[in-house]
């Protein structure tokens, strides 16, 4: 009797270029790259803060580089895009019910964006109080 083998279709490197849905999926997944840069910068800042004033000043000088500013701005835009795609999917994946009725998806998305704005305003308020 012949041994049964599994079927493994060949998956080419450009599989995601064949459909707009997959292109958007890969763009969403690629948003992690600028965010990794941001997190590495943040971690380096924390380490330099622990090492003393001279190291901290060097980190501040590094963060003032136009390329670093541009990459951090790209990370901010990438995080907004990632949040937008997540917020659009959330009502489909986890519909919320209140008083026996399902909340409309646009209301759920609006609530999430209001939460983002609230956290940003709170962070700005805390930051401005420290100055």
Protein Blocks (a to p, Z undefined) as FASTA:
>chain_A
ZZdddddddddfklmmmpfklmmmmmmmmmmmmmmmmmmmmmmmmmmmmnojklmmmmmm
mmmpmklmmmmmmmmmmmmmmmmmmmmmmmmmmccdeehiacdfklmmmmmmmmmmmmmm
mmmmmmmmmZZ
